[in-house]
Amino acid sequence: MDLGLKGRVAFVAAASRGLGRAVAEELAAEGARVALCARSGRDIEEAAAEIAAATGAETLPLRGDVASPADVAAMAREIERRAGRIDILVTNAGGPPTGPFEAHAPEAWEGAVALDFLSAVTLCREVVPLMKAARWGRIVAITSVAVKQPIEGLILSNSVRAAVAGFAKTLSAELAPYNVLVNTVCPGYTRTARVEAIASAEAARTGRGVEEIRRKWESQIPLGRMGEPRELAALIAFLVSERASYITGTTIAVDGGFCRSLL
């Protein structure tokens, strides 16, 4: 299937590893020109070089913090200067601290909102005018299956990622007349450093072993295993493609059946 991504310009946030890295690799393999960012300059440069070598695609590594409006603005302007446009945006950020409500001071809530909600808003603020002018665009927000089914011990993530889904849904209606499509994807338990950190935190909180925690999660997933980052990336590649031209405003779980809700 030709997804029609050859030559498209994509901006993938938090892409030095994990889900963001997998998305950048997938889009590059489909022929997109990929700008990718992370807070660590060395890590993002290594990731960009490895993706370019593996796919032959043009990559642009950018050092910046998605929680910093100044950094986001600078990165967007650099992509526009180099490529002339931004066709695709994938919002993404690391997860906030784990733990129950009383474990988090006000500063933790403010940090979670800045990292996981306002970063998506800021990225869209910089990119949406370019997409509207071109009358073509694709935005995908990476959140969590917690949007559909809150997860014990993740009150910060449960709260702020749901806000991203609400933002994306509302934005999808506003941008539809400009042929700019906005969707949200909700990864479940996936083999990333973030999920390993959650397992370690739960093990420390409950006194169980990390492997026992993993087995508990897998027992709750109908497919009987955790996901791989490339499996989420494959969906995102489709959603940002020409072939997904009538899909907008959706919130899609990629979780092996973990979420038990109907919608």
URRALIN-V581621 format. One record per backbone hydrogen bond with DSSP energy under -1.0 kcal/mol. NH is the residue of the N-H (numbers start at 1). CO is the residue of the C=O. E is the energy in kcal/mol with one decimal. If there is no record, write none. Layout:
nh = [NH	NH]
co = [CO	CO]
e = [E	E]
This chain:
nh = [7	8	10	11	12	13	15	21	22	23	24	25	26	27	28	29	30	31	32	33	34	35	36	37	38	44	45	46	47	48	49	50	51	52	53	54	55	56	60	62	64	68	72	73	74	75	76	77	78	79	80	81	82	83	84	87	88	89	90	91	99	103	104	108	109	110	111	112	113	114	115	116	117	118	121	122	123	124	125	126	127	128	131	132	133	134	135	136	137	138	139	140	141	142	143	145	147	148	149	154	158	159	160	161	163	164	165	166	167	168	169	170	171	172	173	174	175	176	178	179	180	181	183	184	185	186	188	191	192	196	197	198	199	200	201	202	203	204	205	206	207	213	214	215	216	217	218	219	220	223	224	227	231	233	234	235	236	237	238	239	240	241	242	247	249	252	254	258]
co = [31	5	33	88	35	90	37	17	18	19	20	21	22	23	24	25	26	28	27	8	58	10	60	12	62	40	41	42	43	44	45	46	47	48	49	50	51	52	34	36	38	65	68	69	70	71	72	73	74	75	76	77	78	79	80	9	9	138	11	140	153	100	101	105	105	106	107	108	109	110	111	112	113	113	117	118	119	120	121	122	123	124	127	128	129	130	131	131	179	87	181	89	183	91	185	187	144	145	145	151	154	155	156	157	159	160	161	162	163	164	165	166	167	168	169	170	171	172	175	176	175	137	139	250	141	252	254	227	190	192	193	194	195	196	197	198	199	200	201	202	203	209	210	211	212	213	214	215	217	256	221	189	228	229	230	231	232	233	234	235	236	238	3	244	182	184	186	255]
e = [-2.6	-2.0	-3.1	-2.5	-2.8	-2.3	-2.7	-1.4	-2.0	-2.3	-2.5	-2.4	-2.2	-2.6	-2.2	-2.3	-1.2	-1.7	-2.4	-3.4	-2.2	-3.4	-2.2	-1.7	-1.5	-2.1	-2.0	-2.2	-2.3	-2.5	-2.2	-2.4	-2.4	-2.4	-2.3	-2.0	-2.1	-2.5	-2.3	-2.4	-2.5	-2.1	-2.5	-2.4	-2.2	-2.5	-2.5	-2.2	-1.9	-2.3	-2.4	-2.4	-2.4	-3.4	-1.9	-1.9	-2.2	-2.6	-2.6	-2.0	-3.5	-1.5	-1.7	-1.1	-1.3	-2.3	-2.4	-2.3	-2.4	-2.2	-2.6	-2.7	-1.6	-3.2	-1.7	-2.9	-2.5	-2.2	-2.5	-1.7	-1.6	-3.1	-1.8	-2.9	-2.0	-1.7	-1.2	-1.6	-1.5	-1.9	-2.9	-2.5	-2.5	-2.3	-2.7	-2.3	-2.2	-1.4	-2.4	-1.7	-3.2	-1.6	-2.5	-2.1	-1.1	-1.4	-1.7	-2.0	-2.4	-2.9	-2.3	-2.0	-2.7	-2.1	-1.0	-1.5	-2.2	-1.1	-1.8	-2.0	-1.5	-2.4	-2.4	-2.7	-2.6	-3.3	-2.3	-2.6	-1.8	-1.9	-2.1	-2.0	-2.3	-2.2	-2.3	-2.5	-2.3	-2.2	-2.0	-2.4	-2.2	-1.9	-2.3	-2.4	-2.2	-2.2	-2.6	-1.9	-1.4	-1.6	-2.5	-2.7	-1.8	-2.2	-1.9	-1.0	-2.1	-2.5	-1.5	-2.5	-2.0	-1.7	-2.3	-1.6	-3.3	-2.7	-2.3	-1.3]
